[in-house]
């Protein structure tokens, strides 16, 4: 915690210096361009922050504004065998519409059961399925032996049929994490769909706004597009707004690998809830002419 606090203080100090330099340049108006610092970096063993001014010249007669790029790089964590294991909360939101019938849903069920077998008793898992409506197959429960057996049995009973109420399924998964205390856990919703949202909320912008609630509540949303007939723009918008990953699976047999990668990424986090604040000074008028 102390190292993280030092890192954040260093980040804020660096941003203040860069902001002051840019403000001074803005006050110079149309004078002779002044060289800008092109890049800098600071950090500790957890997170490194790099800054880079996008351009090093200002056009005479322009408003004097320049852009600064901030890049955060996490340190490489120890190998999984030696790294501290963090408890995870995972909510699987699975499309069970008619187009998932057959191999797609069969492989998805098998992948979820494999994931259940990988979870420890400190981890928690929930399963939401959706077609025209939304069903909570299991609330967020710890993966002890009894819950593991019950959840595996529930997964085997999931069948395909109906339309695709993707927004309803996503909203249910988000609500589960928003209304369940995290207790310092790493938390994620994994949304799986093979087709277009044709029930309930279908607008990609609206669904993206829905996903943005994840960031405010300290969890993320990853999406998995299955087959060739899904709405890629919608699925990427949800993952982007939900600060997660987007996966495209032409071959549904790769489900298990994707779930495993998402699980490991959730359990091994270098830094979480990092905030960057940039206090801005009041605008100052340039020299009069």
C-alpha positions in Angstrom: 0.0 0.0 0.0 2.8 2.4 0.9 4.6 1.7 -2.5 1.3 2.3 -4.4 0.8 5.6 -2.5 4.3 6.8 -3.3 3.7 5.8 -7.0 0.5 7.8 -7.2 2.1 10.9 -5.5 4.9 10.7 -8.0 2.4 10.5 -10.9 0.5 13.5 -9.6 3.8 15.5 -9.2 4.8 14.7 -12.8 1.4 15.7 -14.2 1.5 19.0 -12.2 4.9 19.9 -13.7 3.7 19.0 -17.2 0.5 21.0 -16.8 2.4 24.0 -15.5 4.7 23.9 -18.6 1.7 23.8 -20.9 -0.1 26.6 -19.1 3.0 28.8 -19.4 3.1 28.1 -23.1 -0.6 29.0 -23.6 0.1 32.3 -21.9 2.9 33.1 -24.5 0.3 33.5 -27.2 1.8 33.8 -30.7 5.4 34.3 -29.7 8.3 32.3 -30.8 7.8 28.5 -30.2 9.6 27.2 -27.1 11.0 23.6 -27.1 8.8 21.2 -25.0 9.9 18.3 -23.0 9.1 15.3 -25.2 8.9 12.5 -22.7 9.5 11.6 -19.1 8.6 8.8 -16.8 8.3 7.9 -13.1 7.0 5.1 -11.0 8.1 2.2 -8.7 8.1 -1.5 -9.0 4.3 -1.7 -9.4 3.4 0.9 -12.0 5.4 3.1 -14.3 3.8 6.3 -15.8 5.3 7.8 -19.0 4.3 11.2 -20.5 4.9 12.4 -24.0 3.9 15.7 -25.6 2.2 14.8 -28.9 3.8 17.7 -30.8 6.9 19.9 -30.0 5.9 23.0 -32.0 2.9 25.4 -31.8 1.6 27.1 -34.9 1.7 30.9 -34.8 -1.7 32.3 -34.4 -3.2 29.1 -33.0 -4.8 28.7 -29.5 -1.5 27.4 -28.1 -2.9 24.1 -27.0 -1.0 20.8 -27.1 -1.9 17.3 -26.1 0.0 15.1 -23.6 -0.1 11.3 -23.8 0.0 9.4 -20.5 0.9 5.7 -20.6 0.7 3.4 -17.5 2.8 0.2 -17.6 2.4 -2.5 -14.9 5.4 -4.4 -13.7 5.8 -8.0 -14.8 4.3 -10.2 -12.1 6.0 -13.3 -10.7 5.1 -16.6 -12.3 1.8 -18.0 -11.3 3.4 -20.6 -9.1 5.1 -17.9 -6.9 2.7 -15.0 -7.1 0.2 -14.3 -4.3 -3.2 -15.7 -5.3 -6.0 -13.2 -5.2 -9.6 -14.3 -4.7 -11.8 -13.7 -7.7 -15.5 -13.0 -8.3 -16.6 -14.0 -11.8 -20.1 -13.6 -13.3 -20.6 -15.6 -16.6 -23.4 -14.1 -18.7 -24.2 -16.7 -21.4 -26.3 -16.3 -24.5 -28.6 -19.3 -24.8 -30.7 -18.0 -27.8 -31.7 -20.4 -30.6 -28.7 -19.7 -32.7 -26.5 -21.1 -29.9 -28.1 -24.5 -30.3 -25.8 -27.4 -30.9 -22.0 -27.3 -30.8 -21.7 -23.7 -29.7 -23.7 -24.1 -26.5 -22.2 -27.6 -25.9 -18.7 -26.2 -26.0 -19.7 -23.2 -23.8 -21.2 -25.5 -21.2 -18.1 -27.6 -21.1 -15.9 -24.5 -20.8 -17.9 -23.2 -17.8 -17.7 -26.6 -16.0 -13.9 -26.6 -16.6 -13.7 -23.1 -15.1 -15.7 -24.2 -12.1 -13.2 -27.0 -11.5 -10.3 -24.4 -11.6 -11.8 -22.2 -8.9 -10.8 -22.5 -5.2 -13.0 -22.2 -2.2 -12.1 -18.5 -1.8 -13.3 -17.7 -5.3 -17.0 -17.0 -6.2 -18.9 -17.6 -9.4 -22.3 -16.7 -10.7 -24.1 -17.8 -13.9 -26.6 -15.8 -15.8 -28.2 -17.0 -19.1 -30.4 -15.1 -21.5 -32.6 -15.5 -24.5 -35.9 -13.6 -24.8 -35.7 -13.3 -21.0 -33.0 -13.5 -18.4 -32.4 -16.4 -15.9 -30.1 -16.4 -12.9 -28.9 -20.0 -12.9 -26.8 -19.3 -9.8 -26.1 -16.3 -7.5 -22.5 -15.4 -6.7 -21.5 -18.3 -4.4 -18.2 -19.6 -3.0 -16.8 -22.6 -4.9 -16.9 -25.1 -2.1 -17.6 -28.7 -3.0 -21.4 -28.5 -2.5 -21.8 -25.3 -4.6 -19.4 -26.7 -7.2 -21.6 -29.8 -7.7 -24.8 -27.7 -7.8 -23.5 -25.2 -10.3 -22.1 -27.9 -12.6 -25.4 -29.6 -12.6 -27.2 -26.3 -13.4 -24.8 -25.6 -16.3 -25.6 -29.0 -17.8 -29.3 -28.1 -17.8 -28.9 -24.9 -19.9 -30.7 -25.3 -23.3 -31.0 -23.0 -26.3 -34.1 -21.3 -27.7 -35.6 -17.8 -28.4 -34.2 -14.4 -29.2 -31.2 -12.4 -27.8 -31.9 -10.1 -24.9 -28.2 -9.2 -24.5 -28.9 -6.0 -22.6 -31.0 -7.9 -20.1 -28.3 -10.5 -19.4 -25.6 -7.9 -19.2 -27.6 -5.7 -16.8 -28.3 -8.7 -14.5 -24.6 -9.6 -14.4 -23.6 -6.0 -13.6 -26.2 -5.8 -10.9 -24.8 -8.9 -9.2 -21.4 -7.3 -8.7 -22.8 -3.9 -7.9 -24.9 -5.2 -5.1 -22.5 -7.8 -3.6 -19.6 -6.6 -1.5 -16.3 -7.3 -3.1 -14.1 -7.6 0.1 -10.9 -6.7 -1.8 -11.5 -9.3 -4.5 -10.7 -9.0 -8.2 -14.0 -9.0 -10.0 -15.2 -9.5 -13.6 -18.2 -10.1 -15.8 -17.7 -12.3 -18.9 -20.3 -11.8 -21.6 -20.7 -14.4 -24.3 -22.9 -14.0 -27.4 -23.0 -15.3 -30.9 -25.5 -13.0 -32.5 -27.2 -9.6 -32.7 -29.1 -8.1 -29.8 -32.7 -8.2 -30.9 -34.6 -8.0 -27.7 -34.7 -5.3 -25.0 -31.9 -2.7 -25.3 -30.1 -3.1 -28.6 -28.3 0.2 -29.2 -24.5 -0.2 -28.9 -24.1 3.3 -27.4 -26.7 2.6 -24.7 -25.1 -0.8 -23.9 -21.7 0.8 -23.7 -23.0 3.3 -21.2 -24.4 0.4 -19.2 -21.0 -1.3 -19.2 -19.3 1.9 -18.0 -20.9 1.3 -14.5 -18.3 -1.4 -14.1 -15.4 1.1 -13.9 -17.2 3.2 -11.3 -17.8 0.1 -9.2 -14.3 -1.4 -9.4 -14.8 -4.4 -11.7 -14.5 -5.0 -15.4 -16.4 -6.6 -18.3 -14.9 -8.8 -21.0 -16.8 -9.9 -24.0 -16.6 -13.0 -26.2 -18.1 -12.9 -29.7 -18.8 -16.4 -31.1 -19.1 -17.4 -34.7 -19.4 -15.0 -37.7 -22.8 -13.4 -37.3 -22.4 -11.3 -34.2 -22.3 -7.5 -33.9 -18.5 -6.8 -33.4 -19.1 -3.1 -32.9 -21.5 -3.8 -30.0 -19.2 -6.3 -28.3 -16.1 -4.2 -28.6 -18.0 -1.1 -27.3 -19.1 -3.1 -24.2 -15.5 -4.3 -23.5 -14.0 -0.9 -24.1 -16.5 0.9 -21.8 -16.2 -1.9 -19.2 -12.4 -1.7 -19.1 -12.1 -5.4 -20.1 -11.0 -7.5 -23.0 -12.7 -8.4 -26.3 -12.3 -11.9 -27.8 -13.5 -13.2 -31.2 -14.1 -17.0 -31.3 -14.7 -18.4 -34.8 -14.1 -21.8 -33.3 -16.2 -22.4 -30.2 -13.8 -25.1 -29.0 -11.5 -22.4 -27.8 -14.0 -21.4 -25.1 -12.0 -23.1 -22.4 -8.8 -21.3 -23.3 -10.5 -17.9 -23.2 -12.1 -18.6 -19.8 -8.8 -19.8 -18.4 -7.0 -16.6 -19.7 -9.7 -14.4 -18.2 -9.6 -16.2 -14.9 -5.8 -16.0 -14.6 -5.9 -12.3 -15.6 -8.5 -11.6 -12.9 -6.5 -13.3 -10.1 -3.1 -11.7 -10.9 -3.4 -7.9 -10.9 -0.4 -5.6 -10.4 -2.4 -2.5 -9.3 -6.1 -1.8 -9.0 -8.2 1.3 -8.6 -5.4 3.6 -9.8 -6.6 7.3 -10.1 -4.9 10.2 -11.9 -6.1 13.6 -11.0 -5.0 16.7 -13.0 -5.8 20.0 -11.2 -6.1 22.8 -13.8 -5.4 26.4 -13.2 -7.8 29.1 -14.3 -7.2 30.2 -18.0 -5.0 33.2 -18.4 -5.4 35.7 -21.3 -2.5 36.1 -23.7 -0.8 39.4 -24.3 -2.9 42.1 -25.9 -2.1 43.4 -29.4 
